[in-house]
Amino acid sequence: MEHVFRELVAEWLEWRPPAMVERELSVEPVEGLAAAVVGPRRAGKTYLLYQTAARIGRARALYVNFEDVRLAGLSPRHFGAFLKVLAEAGNPPVLLLDEVQNIPHWGRWVRTLLDRRYAVVVAGSSSRLTLREVPTELRGRYLSHVLLPFSFREFLRARGLGPPSPATPASRGRLLAALREYLEVGGYPEAVLHPDLAPALLKSYRDAVAYRDVVERHRVRDAASLELFMSMAEASFAGVFSISAAHRRMKAAGFDKSKRTLANYLKYLEEAYYIVALPRWGLGKTSLLQPRKIYPIDPAYIPRGQMGRKMETAVALELLRRGEAPRYFKGRGEADFVTDAEAVQVTYASAVDEIDRRELKSLAEAVEATGRRPLLITWDLEDVLEVRGERVEAIPLWRWLLARTPGRGEARAAV
């Protein structure tokens, strides 16, 4: 195995980085600490490692992909050879370990490297490297970074559109066209760069989640029941999903699964970064059986043309990028999100008379109940409205998405 390590080091020193879309998530390696990059499949974790190496200097970093076929059969007994080759290469202080879950006892491998004062960045399959798996393996010696598909800002960068300038009606129209395409094509890098392949790519990602990240990972014996459950969850995207209601429907379809099993299915899909499940505001600590509002990890998973649901999904994902932990509000009406500072309603409206008055009434109810500041996110309406004596800012989605909030919540320390 020692000669394989030498080959990999030599190849890395000769490697030239491919063209990359600069990601907004920045990973700062720290000596003696691991940075764990987690997130959905095909979101660009490998390219984020490349970007990290390019930023800190390739001479200071070594990238190893443990998916390499030459590393088949790698085991802890090869660790000494790995250290030897590192020393021969000048002991680069930063190690970028991709698909690290392929190493047997990978957590012990990484912890031993940390003991030798290396800075280690790890990334890998979403089925084996999750926010639940990482704490178990790294035991408090890590920072986690969640990488999602492209934001709207990154989408524009990938398309070479540059900083938007909606100063004229024509330029504003082009910006709205780009936003519509983003909501339809989504933010997965391969789909953005090859939009004609987007539907096939999304289907392959979805199938990988179902059969590799859930069925294989969690040993689900009844794959048909999971498939039906997933289809029911997908039909509820951007809506409240009830385990009790799903239980009744599945039982009627001939699948007699317990509510606990269905709650576990939902948890598995969330751990695989296929869905985001938001709890209801005001319930405190909620059980797995409580109704949750669920969103896909990418707006392209919602059928074409359903712009209201796609807009709401884009807002949910952007809140997560900004480090928020949003909930939904349910009273007499429903407000889409409650954050630490705001109650947020999303509407596909470009003029005041297009807004459903029930949405404003629900927003006002949420503001009264939560004490948060109201915000109305629209398609292209920019105004200040008055609702029950409360001033409500209406801001277009494109403007809200482009209002970058840097440095919030992108790294989460171990607790």
C-alpha positions as CSV (number, residue, x, y, z in Angstrom):
1,M,0.0,0.0,0.0
2,E,3.0,2.3,0.6
3,H,3.7,2.6,-3.2
4,V,0.0,3.5,-3.8
5,F,0.3,6.3,-1.3
6,R,3.4,7.6,-3.1
7,E,1.5,7.4,-6.5
8,L,-1.3,9.4,-5.0
9,V,1.0,12.1,-3.6
10,A,2.8,12.4,-7.0
11,E,-0.4,12.7,-8.9
12,W,-1.6,15.4,-6.5
13,L,1.5,17.4,-7.0
14,E,1.0,17.2,-10.8
15,W,-2.7,17.9,-10.6
16,R,-4.2,21.1,-12.1
17,P,-7.5,22.3,-10.7
18,P,-10.5,22.1,-13.1
19,A,-12.7,25.1,-13.8
20,M,-14.8,25.6,-10.6
21,V,-17.7,27.8,-9.5
22,E,-16.5,29.5,-6.3
23,R,-18.7,28.4,-3.5
24,E,-19.8,30.7,-0.7
25,L,-19.1,28.1,2.0
26,S,-15.5,28.5,3.1
27,V,-13.8,25.8,5.1
28,E,-10.9,27.0,7.3
29,P,-8.7,24.1,8.4
30,V,-7.5,24.2,12.0
31,E,-4.6,22.3,13.4
32,G,-5.7,19.3,15.5
33,L,-9.3,19.8,14.5
34,A,-11.4,18.1,11.8
35,A,-13.7,20.0,9.5
36,A,-16.5,17.7,8.3
37,V,-18.3,18.7,5.0
38,V,-21.7,17.1,4.9
39,G,-24.7,17.5,2.7
40,P,-26.7,16.0,-0.1
41,R,-25.2,13.8,-2.8
42,R,-23.8,15.6,-5.9
43,A,-23.9,19.1,-4.2
44,G,-20.2,19.6,-4.9
45,K,-18.3,18.4,-1.7
46,T,-15.3,17.2,-3.7
47,Y,-15.0,20.5,-5.5
48,L,-15.2,22.3,-2.2
49,L,-12.1,20.4,-1.1
50,Y,-10.4,21.4,-4.3
51,Q,-11.4,25.0,-3.7
52,T,-10.0,24.8,-0.2
53,A,-6.6,23.4,-1.5
54,A,-6.5,26.2,-4.1
55,R,-7.1,28.8,-1.5
56,I,-4.5,27.7,1.1
57,G,-1.9,26.6,-1.5
58,R,-1.4,23.1,-2.9
59,A,2.0,22.8,-1.2
60,R,0.3,23.0,2.2
61,A,-2.4,20.5,1.4
62,L,-2.7,16.9,0.3
63,Y,-5.9,15.6,-1.2
64,V,-6.7,11.8,-1.1
65,N,-9.8,10.2,-2.5
66,F,-10.5,7.0,-0.7
67,E,-12.9,5.9,-3.5
68,D,-9.7,5.3,-5.6
69,V,-9.7,1.6,-6.6
70,R,-6.1,1.3,-5.7
71,L,-7.0,1.9,-2.0
72,A,-9.3,-1.2,-1.9
73,G,-8.3,-3.3,1.0
74,L,-7.0,-0.3,3.0
75,S,-7.0,-1.0,6.7
76,P,-5.6,0.5,10.0
77,R,-2.5,-1.6,9.6
78,H,-1.5,0.7,6.7
79,F,-1.6,3.8,8.8
80,G,2.1,3.7,9.5
81,A,2.9,3.6,5.7
82,F,0.6,6.6,5.3
83,L,2.5,8.6,7.9
84,K,5.8,7.6,6.3
85,V,4.7,8.9,2.9
86,L,3.4,12.1,4.5
87,A,6.8,12.7,6.0
88,E,8.5,12.1,2.7
89,A,6.2,14.7,1.1
90,G,7.2,17.3,3.7
91,N,4.3,16.7,6.1
92,P,1.7,19.0,4.4
93,P,-0.2,20.5,7.4
94,V,-3.7,20.1,5.8
95,L,-5.1,16.8,4.8
96,L,-8.2,16.7,2.6
97,L,-9.8,13.3,2.8
98,D,-12.6,12.5,0.4
99,E,-14.9,9.6,0.7
100,V,-13.3,9.0,4.1
101,Q,-16.1,6.6,5.1
102,N,-14.4,3.9,2.9
103,I,-11.6,3.5,5.5
104,P,-12.5,0.9,8.1
105,H,-12.7,2.6,11.5
106,W,-12.3,5.9,9.7
107,G,-13.0,7.9,12.9
108,R,-10.0,6.4,14.7
109,W,-7.9,7.0,11.6
110,V,-8.8,10.7,11.6
111,R,-8.5,11.2,15.4
112,T,-5.0,9.7,15.2
113,L,-4.1,12.2,12.5
114,L,-5.5,15.0,14.7
115,D,-3.3,13.8,17.6
116,R,-0.3,14.4,15.3
117,R,-1.5,18.0,14.8
118,Y,-2.6,17.8,11.3
119,A,-5.6,19.9,10.2
120,V,-8.0,17.4,8.6
121,V,-11.0,18.1,6.3
122,V,-13.2,15.1,5.6
123,A,-16.1,14.7,3.1
124,G,-18.0,11.7,1.9
125,S,-21.2,9.9,1.0
126,S,-24.3,11.3,2.6
127,S,-25.4,7.8,3.6
128,R,-22.3,7.3,5.8
129,L,-21.1,10.8,6.7
130,T,-24.1,12.5,8.4
131,L,-24.5,15.0,11.2
132,R,-25.4,12.0,13.3
133,E,-22.4,9.8,12.2
134,V,-19.8,12.5,12.5
135,P,-20.2,13.2,16.3
136,T,-20.0,9.4,17.0
137,E,-16.8,9.0,15.0
138,L,-15.0,12.3,15.8
139,R,-16.1,12.7,19.4
140,G,-16.2,16.4,19.8
141,R,-13.1,17.2,17.7
142,Y,-14.7,18.7,14.7
143,L,-16.6,21.5,13.1
144,S,-19.4,20.6,10.7
145,H,-20.1,22.4,7.5
146,V,-23.3,21.7,5.5
147,L,-23.0,22.2,1.8
148,L,-26.2,22.6,-0.1
149,P,-26.8,22.8,-3.9
150,F,-26.1,26.2,-5.5
151,S,-27.7,29.3,-4.0
152,F,-29.2,31.8,-6.5
153,R,-26.0,33.8,-6.2
154,E,-23.9,30.8,-7.1
155,F,-26.3,29.9,-9.9
156,L,-25.8,33.3,-11.5
157,R,-22.0,32.9,-11.1
158,A,-22.1,29.4,-12.7
159,R,-24.0,30.8,-15.7
160,G,-21.5,33.7,-16.0
161,L,-24.1,36.3,-15.4
162,G,-22.1,38.4,-13.0
163,P,-23.5,40.8,-10.4
164,P,-27.1,41.6,-11.3
165,S,-28.1,45.2,-11.9
166,P,-31.9,45.5,-12.1
167,A,-31.6,49.2,-12.9
168,T,-33.8,49.0,-16.0
169,P,-37.0,47.1,-16.8
170,A,-35.1,45.0,-19.3
171,S,-32.3,44.0,-16.9
172,R,-34.9,43.3,-14.2
173,G,-36.7,41.1,-16.6
174,R,-33.5,39.2,-17.3
175,L,-33.0,38.8,-13.6
176,L,-36.5,37.4,-13.1
177,A,-36.0,35.0,-16.1
178,A,-32.8,33.7,-14.4
179,L,-34.6,33.3,-11.1
180,R,-37.4,31.3,-12.8
181,E,-34.8,29.1,-14.5
182,Y,-33.1,28.6,-11.1
183,L,-36.4,27.5,-9.5
184,E,-37.1,25.1,-12.4
185,V,-33.6,23.6,-13.0
186,G,-32.5,23.8,-9.4
187,G,-29.1,24.3,-7.8
188,Y,-27.4,20.9,-8.3
189,P,-24.1,21.8,-10.0
190,E,-24.4,19.2,-12.8
191,A,-28.0,20.2,-13.5
192,V,-27.1,23.9,-13.6
193,L,-24.2,23.3,-16.1
194,H,-26.3,20.7,-18.2
195,P,-29.9,21.9,-17.9
196,D,-31.0,19.5,-20.6
197,L,-30.0,16.6,-18.4
198,A,-31.6,18.1,-15.2
199,P,-34.7,15.8,-15.1
200,A,-32.6,12.6,-15.5
201,L,-30.0,13.8,-13.0
202,L,-32.6,14.6,-10.4
203,K,-34.2,11.2,-10.8
204,S,-30.9,9.5,-10.4
205,Y,-30.1,11.5,-7.2
206,R,-33.5,10.6,-5.8
207,D,-33.1,6.9,-6.6
208,A,-29.7,6.9,-4.9
209,V,-31.2,8.4,-1.8
210,A,-34.0,5.9,-1.7
211,Y,-32.0,2.7,-2.3
212,R,-28.5,3.5,-1.1
213,D,-29.0,6.1,1.7
214,V,-32.2,4.6,3.1
215,V,-32.8,1.0,2.0
216,E,-29.2,-0.2,2.2
217,R,-28.1,2.0,5.0
218,H,-31.0,1.3,7.3
219,R,-31.7,-2.2,6.1
220,V,-35.3,-1.4,5.1
221,R,-36.8,-4.7,4.1
222,D,-39.9,-3.4,2.4
223,A,-38.7,-1.1,-0.3
224,A,-42.2,-0.8,-1.8
225,S,-43.5,0.8,1.4
226,L,-40.7,3.3,1.4
227,E,-41.3,4.2,-2.2
228,L,-45.0,4.8,-1.5
229,F,-44.1,6.9,1.6
230,M,-41.6,9.0,-0.4
231,S,-44.2,9.7,-3.1
232,M,-46.7,10.8,-0.4
233,A,-44.0,13.1,1.1
234,E,-43.1,14.5,-2.3
235,A,-46.8,15.4,-2.9
236,S,-46.7,17.3,0.4
237,F,-43.6,19.4,-0.4
238,A,-44.0,23.0,0.9
239,G,-46.9,21.7,3.0
240,V,-47.5,20.2,6.4
241,F,-47.0,16.4,6.5
242,S,-48.7,14.3,9.1
243,I,-47.4,10.9,10.0
244,S,-50.9,9.9,11.3
245,A,-52.5,10.8,8.0
246,A,-49.8,9.0,6.1
247,H,-50.3,6.0,8.3
248,R,-54.0,5.9,7.4
249,R,-53.4,6.2,3.7
250,M,-50.7,3.5,3.7
251,K,-52.9,1.2,5.6
252,A,-55.7,1.7,3.1
253,A,-53.1,0.9,0.3
254,G,-52.2,-2.4,2.1
255,F,-49.1,-1.4,3.9
256,D,-49.6,-1.9,7.6
257,K,-46.6,-0.1,8.9
258,S,-46.5,1.4,12.4
259,K,-46.4,5.2,12.9
260,R,-43.0,4.8,14.5
261,T,-41.7,3.1,11.3
262,L,-43.1,5.9,9.1
263,A,-41.6,8.5,11.4
264,N,-38.2,6.7,11.0
265,Y,-38.7,6.8,7.2
266,L,-39.1,10.6,7.4
267,K,-36.0,10.9,9.7
268,Y,-33.9,8.8,7.3
269,L,-34.9,11.0,4.3
270,E,-33.9,14.0,6.4
271,E,-30.6,12.5,7.4
272,A,-29.9,11.7,3.7
273,Y,-30.5,15.4,2.9
274,Y,-33.4,14.7,0.6
275,I,-35.9,16.7,2.7
276,V,-35.9,19.5,5.2
277,A,-38.6,19.0,8.0
278,L,-39.5,22.1,9.9
279,P,-41.3,21.8,13.3
280,R,-44.3,24.0,14.3
281,W,-43.5,27.2,16.2
282,G,-44.5,27.2,19.9
283,L,-44.5,23.5,20.7
284,G,-41.2,23.4,22.3
285,K,-39.4,20.0,21.9
286,T,-41.5,18.1,19.3
287,S,-41.7,14.4,18.9
288,L,-41.1,12.6,15.6
289,L,-44.9,12.1,15.3
290,Q,-45.7,15.8,15.3
291,P,-46.8,17.2,11.9
292,R,-43.9,18.9,10.1
293,K,-43.7,21.2,7.2
294,I,-41.4,19.5,4.6
295,Y,-39.4,20.8,1.7
296,P,-37.1,19.1,-0.8
297,I,-33.4,19.9,-0.7
298,D,-33.7,21.5,-4.1
299,P,-36.6,23.4,-5.7
300,A,-36.3,21.4,-8.9
301,Y,-37.8,18.4,-7.1
302,I,-41.2,20.3,-7.1
303,P,-43.0,19.8,-10.5
304,R,-42.5,22.5,-13.1
305,G,-44.7,25.5,-13.0
306,Q,-45.6,25.3,-9.3
307,M,-43.9,28.6,-8.7
308,G,-45.4,29.4,-5.3
309,R,-44.1,26.1,-3.8
310,K,-40.8,26.5,-5.5
311,M,-40.4,30.0,-4.1
312,E,-41.2,28.8,-0.6
313,T,-38.6,26.0,-1.0
314,A,-35.9,28.4,-2.1
315,V,-36.6,30.6,1.0
316,A,-36.5,27.6,3.3
317,L,-33.1,26.5,1.9
318,E,-31.7,30.0,2.0
319,L,-32.7,30.4,5.6
320,L,-30.7,27.2,6.4
321,R,-27.7,28.7,4.5
322,R,-27.9,31.7,6.7
323,G,-27.8,29.6,9.8
324,E,-31.4,30.0,10.8
325,A,-33.5,27.3,12.4
326,P,-36.9,28.2,10.9
327,R,-40.3,26.8,12.1
328,Y,-43.7,27.2,10.6
329,F,-46.6,29.0,12.3
330,K,-50.0,27.5,12.6
331,G,-52.9,29.3,14.3
332,R,-56.2,30.1,12.7
333,G,-54.1,30.6,9.6
334,E,-50.6,29.6,8.6
335,A,-47.4,31.6,8.1
336,D,-44.6,30.0,6.2
337,F,-41.6,30.7,8.5
338,V,-40.8,32.0,11.9
339,T,-37.1,32.8,12.5
340,D,-35.4,34.5,15.5
341,A,-36.2,37.9,14.1
342,E,-39.0,37.6,11.5
343,A,-42.4,36.1,10.6
344,V,-42.2,35.4,6.9
345,Q,-44.9,34.8,4.3
346,V,-44.1,33.9,0.7
347,T,-46.4,34.7,-2.1
348,Y,-46.2,34.5,-5.9
349,A,-47.4,38.1,-6.4
350,S,-46.1,41.0,-8.4
351,A,-48.8,43.5,-7.4
352,V,-50.8,44.3,-4.3
353,D,-54.0,43.2,-5.8
354,E,-52.6,39.8,-6.6
355,I,-51.9,39.0,-2.9
356,D,-54.4,36.6,-1.2
357,R,-55.7,38.6,1.8
358,R,-55.7,35.4,3.8
359,E,-51.9,35.3,3.5
360,L,-51.7,38.8,5.0
361,K,-54.2,37.9,7.7
362,S,-52.2,34.8,8.7
363,L,-48.9,36.9,8.7
364,A,-50.5,39.4,11.0
365,E,-51.6,36.6,13.3
366,A,-48.1,35.1,13.4
367,V,-46.6,38.5,14.2
368,E,-49.1,39.0,17.0
369,A,-48.4,35.5,18.5
370,T,-44.6,35.5,18.1
371,G,-43.6,39.2,18.4
372,R,-41.5,38.9,15.3
373,R,-41.1,41.5,12.6
374,P,-43.3,40.8,9.5
375,L,-41.8,40.1,6.1
376,L,-43.6,39.4,2.9
377,I,-41.5,37.8,0.1
378,T,-43.0,38.3,-3.3
379,W,-42.3,37.5,-6.9
380,D,-41.7,41.1,-8.0
381,L,-43.6,43.4,-5.6
382,E,-41.5,45.9,-3.7
383,D,-43.5,48.1,-1.3
384,V,-44.4,48.7,2.3
385,L,-47.9,47.6,3.2
386,E,-50.0,48.2,6.3
387,V,-51.8,45.2,7.8
388,R,-53.8,45.7,10.9
389,G,-51.8,48.7,11.8
390,E,-48.5,46.9,11.3
391,R,-46.0,48.0,8.6
392,V,-45.1,45.0,6.4
393,E,-42.1,45.1,4.1
394,A,-42.7,43.4,0.8
395,I,-39.5,42.4,-1.0
396,P,-39.0,40.5,-4.2
397,L,-37.6,37.0,-3.9
398,W,-34.6,37.8,-6.1
399,R,-33.6,40.8,-4.0
400,W,-34.0,38.8,-0.7
401,L,-31.9,35.8,-2.2
402,L,-29.1,38.2,-3.3
403,A,-28.9,39.8,0.1
404,R,-26.0,37.8,1.3
405,T,-25.6,37.3,5.1
406,P,-22.0,36.2,5.4
407,G,-20.6,34.0,8.0
408,R,-23.8,33.0,9.8
409,G,-24.1,29.4,10.9
410,E,-22.0,27.8,8.1
411,A,-19.8,26.0,10.6
412,R,-21.3,24.2,13.6
413,A,-19.1,23.3,16.5
414,A,-19.3,20.0,18.3
415,V,-21.2,20.1,21.5
